[in-house]
Amino acid sequence: LKKEVELCKLQADIREQVEGKINKEQRRMLLMEQLKSIKRELGLERDDKMVLHQRFTERWEAKKAGASEEVQRVVADELEKLSGLEPVSPEFNVTRNYLEWLTSLPWGIHSPDIFDLDHAKKVLDEDHYGLDDVKERILEFIAVSGLRGSAQGKILCLVGPPGVGKTSVGRSVARTLHRKYYRFSVGGLHDVAEIKGHRRTYVGAMPGKVVQCLKATGTSNPLLLIDEIDKLGRGHTGDPASALLELLDPEQNSGFMDHYLDVPVDLSKALFMCTANVLDTIPGPLLDRMEVIRLSGYASDEKFAIARRYLEPQAATDAGIPDGATRITDEAMHSLIDDYCREAGVRNLKKHLEKIYRKVALRIFKITGPPPAPVPAPVSTTKDSAAVTPGTEPASSLSSSSSSSGGSSDAVEVEKTAAAGQEEQPPAPPKVVYTGETIVIDKAQLKAYVGQAIFAKDTFYETTPPGVVMGLAWTSMGGATLYIEAARVQDSEARGALTTTGQLGDVFRESATIAHTFARAFLAAKDPSSKFFASSALHVHVPQGATPKDGPSAGCTIVTALLSLATGKAVTPHLAMTGEVTLTGCILPIGGVKEKVLAARRAGVKQIIFPEANRADYDDLTSELKADLSPHFVSHYDQVFKLAIEQDGIFTPATPTPQLDTPAPSDSNTAQASI
């Protein structure tokens, strides 16, 4: 009995303790709820759901007028849905994020366009040197937009080699129109959701890049630059190129549907620009929606001006070089451009200049040593009491920079802070004072700064022997010159056969076969007694075998090489040619005229043979590009033969004196050449 009594007492004590604790928690919870109710009645506190609902409502009221009826209905339904959900519900966060995006977009908000040709020309000239045809096209676009009152309806595509300024041109256009600028790259993109967004049913779903652009810029008419559109991928998640069809069609993008928003978004006021290196990989339906503007590249004199005006000052500033401490001679700059940086753009030239100035900075730092520790400048209460010490900035400048970094521009507050000793003014960055002689970098010193010249020579021969002709090629990096060599295979039983080498593509090999057939017929008409082709096995080779080569425009070059070998006559010195030849000897037009002219100028070519159909393309080039060049336009191979071999009936004997030193291999050899 005693045992049972003790057990009952213990159970009673435990029950009392539990009930007391429960009553205490219940009492505390009741008081907390009463406190919340009192604060809510007094307006001192609101619950999270009410705060969110009020914030979304206030934000939406400011943008409601510019939205369509469908969007207004969806937002109203979602707000009503949010008020009926508990914060612990999974659907609450989904609805909250959805309303966050819907109420953040700039429905009906547009930045005013400014169609000022003088301002546009000034901005384009400030940002870019040369590119006159591109600037003219952009000014035309602005003029048309000004007359129409809107810059919509055109999708511009800037096509050109790397480093020619495609992306910066898009940024400059945004400046000229005073539009917000947004850029995103689609290179390697293989997911359609990056363009059109994810469905809201997925965890972590969000809208596509286009809707993100509208939220980031805060306007419905930004300039959206889609970079590397020629490098779009395609995977199991869809085809992004097909998704861009709706986006880049002015007739359809007024009701663009993002998968996440699931409401129509008007993109008709936005201006789209695209960039690409080549057009071959862009799908036809997508390319049909764009207006192509070509940026072919820069000539040597244009690169020189760009280096002096933009690249060299920027490289010196980034390296911390004091003013007047170093100078690159004009001869060295031209050598740097011609022997190291022959690509169409200026990106590689910028890297070489940065490399030079880094080495100059090392030399200067070894001479001067580290700069002295800066002395904190006193904070002045008047404008006239600011003292400037060597290597430091004025105190007034320090005060303004300090106040702006602290989030306040009030000078009185800065003075109080300094007087109280609570926060010291940050010292000005020290500057190195160089008092030595100016470091002059001439052509002979380039090797010590940037290494051995990559492009020692573009020509293998001082005088081409029979069977060797210089052709002109187009590559994704710009223009290039390529020799085509023809030789007779000694003691071969395969008479009349033709072998081709040099990593040639299918189109190039077909062009060689056509050239061989035409050359046999042409020589038979010129000299019926000649049995050269019938009794000889021939070998056609294009040097630099590591570079893939393809294209039809080497036809007349191959024919000339074969006929030069057959007649034993060397081709006219300093002559280059390009053009597709048919079985009947007609010369067909080619592409890449500007790039090929640039390549010919670099190689020291004096005469160029172009198809007659490309005369207009050549006439459109600037006078600087055409200087010191003698073009010849032909429509049939008879004219090529007279210019290259007959030379008005006078034959030139062959003088085979090949130069032993060949150009050093470069990274550009990996680019495919289109002959």
Secondary structure as UniProt FT lines:
FT   HELIX           2..42
FT   HELIX           48..63
FT   HELIX           64..66
FT   HELIX           69..83
FT   TURN            87..88
FT   HELIX           90..104
FT   TURN            107..108
FT   HELIX           117..127
FT   HELIX           132..148
FT   STRAND          155..159
FT   TURN            162..163
FT   HELIX           166..177
FT   STRAND          181..185
FT   TURN            187..188
FT   HELIX           193..196
FT   TURN            200..201
FT   TURN            203..204
FT   HELIX           209..217
FT   STRAND          223..227
FT   HELIX           229..231
FT   TURN            236..237
FT   HELIX           240..247
FT   TURN            250..252
FT   HELIX           253..255
FT   STRAND          256..257
FT   TURN            259..261
FT   STRAND          264..265
FT   TURN            268..269
FT   STRAND          271..276
FT   TURN            280..281
FT   HELIX           284..287
FT   TURN            288..289
FT   STRAND          291..294
FT   HELIX           300..306
FT   HELIX           307..311
FT   HELIX           312..319
FT   TURN            323..324
FT   STRAND          326..328
FT   HELIX           330..339
FT   HELIX           347..368
FT   TURN            384..385
FT   TURN            390..391
FT   HELIX           395..405
FT   TURN            406..407
FT   HELIX           411..420
FT   STRAND          439..441
FT   HELIX           443..445
FT   HELIX           446..450
FT   TURN            466..467
FT   STRAND          468..475
FT   TURN            476..477
FT   STRAND          478..489
FT   TURN            490..491
FT   TURN            495..496
FT   STRAND          498..501
FT   HELIX           506..526
FT   TURN            528..529
FT   HELIX           532..535
FT   STRAND          537..541
FT   TURN            545..546
FT   STRAND          549..550
FT   TURN            553..554
FT   HELIX           555..567
FT   TURN            573..574
FT   STRAND          575..577
FT   STRAND          580..581
FT   TURN            583..584
FT   STRAND          586..588
FT   HELIX           593..602
FT   TURN            603..604
FT   STRAND          607..611
FT   HELIX           612..614
FT   HELIX           615..619
FT   HELIX           623..626
FT   TURN            627..628
FT   STRAND          630..634
FT   HELIX           637..641
FT   HELIX           642..646
FT   TURN            647..649
FT   HELIX           667..670
FT   STRAND          673..674
//
